[in-house]
Amino acid sequence: MTKWKCVICARKMETDVKPSLIERLCADCNVSHWTKVVDIYRTGDVERLAEAEVKLRAAQKALKKSREVIQ
C-alpha cells in the first residue's frame, strides 16, 4: 500500500497505486470538486457537462463505498 495526502484537506490516504498529483483527492473532496465543475458547465458546454456529471456520479459512488467500509 502506498500512502499519500489529499491535496485539498491533507487527509492521509492509502491505495495500491499512488495517483498522479492532480488526482490526489479524498472521496469527500472529489465529490465537492465535481459538484462545482457541474455547476460551472450548467450554463455552458453540453458535452463537458455530460462528462462532468458522469464523473460526479462516479465520485459519489466511491464516497458511498468508502463510508460503507468505514462503518
N, C-alpha and C positions, 0 to 999 in steps of 0.2 A: 504494500500500500504506500502511496505517495502522499505526503502531507503538503497542503498549500492553504493560502488565505484568500478569502473573498476580497476583491479589490475595492468594494464599497464599504462593507461593515467590518472587515478584518476578522470574520468568523473563521475559525480553523476547520478545515475540511480534509477528508481523506478519500482518495479514489485510487483505482488501479493504475490509471494513466493520468499524469498531470496535464490539465487542459492548457491551451495557449493562454497568454495573458489576457486577451480580450474576452475569453470565455470563462474566466475565473470569477463566477458569481455563485453565491449560495442560492438555494432554491427560493428563498424569500425575495432576495434582491433581483433574481432573474424574472420573477413574476412582475415585480414592480417596474422593472426596465421595459418589458414587453408591453405592459399596460400603457405606459407613457408613449411608446412607439406607435401603438394602435391609435391612441388619441391624436397623435400628430398627423397620421396618414388618413384620418377620417375625412378631412377636408381636401385631400389631395389625390395622389396616385392610387387608383383602384387596385392595380397589380401588387404594389407594395403593401397595401392594406391587407389584402388576402394572405400574403406571405407572412406578415406580422401577426395576423390572427391565428394562423396555424402554429407559429412559434409560441404564441401566448398560451394556447391550449396545451401544447406540449409542456411548457413550463409549469402550468397549473397542475397537470397530471404528475409531474415529477415532485412538486411540492406536496401534493396529497400523499404520494407514495412514501416520501421521506418522513412525513408526520406519522404515517401508519407504522413505520419501522421503529420510530422512537417510542411510541406508546405501547 
